[in-house]
Amino acid sequence: MEVIILTIFLKKFLNLEIDIIKIEKGLSLQILLKEINNILMKMDWANPSKTFLTKRLCDLEYRMSLGCNEKIQLGALVGAFHEVRHIKE
């Protein structure tokens, strides 16, 4: 799971690649969000980055609970990691 986080953060990760990983491992986006959040809390990142990603993960989880499209929310997850690259610390 940590590999997914680092890969999303460090390279241009396509939604399709995450979709393939989800299918291979049998994960839903809800489970993926929960695990990413748990790992994020253990990582030694600067507070602005961690706060930004935590808020985005909360928003994604909320939208998933409303029944929003999982593929669109997956794109939002990738986008959140791309946005955090530009946060000044």
Secondary structure, 3 states (H helix, E strand, C coil): CHHHHHHHHHCCCCHHHHHHHHHHHCCCHHHHHHHHHHHHHHCCCCHHHHHHHHHHHHHHHHHHHCCCCHHHHHHHHHHHHHHHCCCCC
